[in-house]
């Protein structure tokens, strides 16, 4: 884990990731994965999860704020999202 997120206070580490046992003679490891480190995001959001994004978007349209996610960055992410959708109008059900 990059310590940048911890040092900026954006994440708090609840417990460190345990060290996995290693064996130099093993050619294939079929053991269960070690538990992941636990992190807590020190933010309480009393709104629906999408609302801060919409508030930022509308503030940017009015000229009161800059977009938190640049358009080009979001566009490339959206292209990736849409490329996973099946063609032919068959939408997956979630």
N, C-alpha and C positions, 0 to 999 in steps of 0.2 A: 504494500500500500504506500502510495506517495505521501510523505509527511507534510507536503504542502497543504493538503486539505485539513490536516490536524492542526498545523501551526497557524492557519488562518482562522481557526475556530469554526470552520464549516462542518466538521465532523468531530465527534467525541468517540474515542475508542473505549468500549465497555470491557472487552477482554481481548488480549492478543491472540493471534492465530497460533495454535499449537504446532510444534515442529514435527514434521512427518519423519518417521523412521526410514532410513535409507540403507540399502544393501548394495555393495559394489558388485556382487556376483549375480544379482538378479537380472534376467533378460526381459522379463515381463512382470509388471506389478499388477496384481489383480485384487489388491486389498481395497477396502472401503476408503473413500476419500476422508481426509481429516476434516474435522469441523472447521468452518470459517470463523474468522475473527468477527466479533460483533461490534457494530458501529451505531451510534445514535445521532440523528440530525437534530441539533439543538434549536429547533424552530417549531412553534405551535401555530398551526394554520386553522383559523376559525372560519374559513371560507371553503367552498368547493375547490377541489384541486386545480381546476382549469381557470378559476376566476382571476388570479394574479396575472396570468398570461393575457387574458382578455383586457384587463384594466391597462396593462402596459401597451397593448396593441392600440386601443382607442386613444390613450394619451399621446402616443406617437402620431396618430392620424391628426389629432388636434394641434400637434406641435409642442405639447407640454413636456415631452420626454423622448429619449432615444429608445429604440428597440433593444431589449435585453438580448435577443437572439438576432444577429444580422440576417438580412434576407437571403443572401447567398448561402450561408450556412444552413438555414432552415430549408431552402429549396433542395439542396443536395440530400439532406436527410429525408425529405418528403419523397423525392424520386426513388430513394432506396426503399421506403415504406411501400410505395405503390408498385414497385417491381415485384413484390412478393404476392400481390393480389393475382388470383387466377384470371385468365382472359375469358372472353365469351359471356360476360355478365353473371357468371356464377360466383356470387360473393360468399365468403366463408361465414359461418354462424359462430358467434362467440358466446 
